[in-house]
Amino acid sequence: MYDRFNRKINYLRISVTDRCNLRCVYCMPAEGVELMQHKDILRFEEIVEVVKYAVSQGVDKIRITGGEPLVKKGIVDLIRMIAEIDGIKDFGMTTNGIFLDKYAQQLADAGLHRVNISLDTINPEKYRKITRTGDITQVFKGIEAAKKAGLNPIKINCVVQKSFDEPDARDVAELCKNNNLQIRYINEMNLETGSFSVVNGGIGGNCSICNRLRLTANGDIMPCLFSDLRFNVRELGIEKAFKFAIGEKPKSGHVAKKSQFYSIGG
């Protein structure tokens, strides 16, 4: 699939839930958020049909996100269902890592290729302050479990305030260096003001080569993270939702007044 700016769209990010076991300060308020109703969230079979269509149109990279995807009941089954679809070359998941110790081997056995793990500091007290509830020792166990399961390459997503030279970012980089992990620095973003930049260590945020679409947990195809354009696969049908999303994908991000990171997976 090519959009009107001749960008090849081959990447689909899938948010399977808006629920999360953490309350990261840059993602959601301490009191939590109003969650989607269960009836509005896509069933696994619906997600699989979306993926099948996307792959038939040239998508070969799939990433599972949330919320936190590992709080989704039956997530291993969904991974297996998607992994059975011919044509997927890169199948990953972004997770906070808290439950990876439990699920890493099951995910690998089901067909997941690799994981990105969110980690902004290696200091236990700072980690709890950032996440409000998190136990960083569980993340470290999750990293080891992912390594053992062969979910490689393991990438660490480190959110920074201003620069990758910040003390916490340097500490995370040292952890990655010592444990054969890849680090990606992500400047803290703001959807409502349109504040974003290119990911250091990745290509996210580079609008000129953006190759992705997003599927939200309630079935909206989003052509851009920093846009309020949405095309629902239940209301329009999968083919038409994709057609509109590709046709109206903007040249660059602007602002998103109706979106929140916890429900679209970043």
ABEGO torsion letter per residue (X at the ends): XBBAAGBBBABBBBBABABBABBBAAABBAAEBBBBBAAABBBAAAAAAAAAAAAAAGBABBBBBOEBAAABBGAAAAAAAAAABBGBABBBBBBAGAAAAAAAAAAAAAGBABBBBBBABABAAAAAAAAGABBAAAAAAAAAAAAAAGBOBBBBBBBBAABAABAAAAAAAAAAAAAGBBBBBBBBBBAAAGBBBBBBGBABGBAAABABBBBBAAGBBBABABBABBBBAAAAEAAAAAAAAAAABBABBBBBAABBAAAAGX
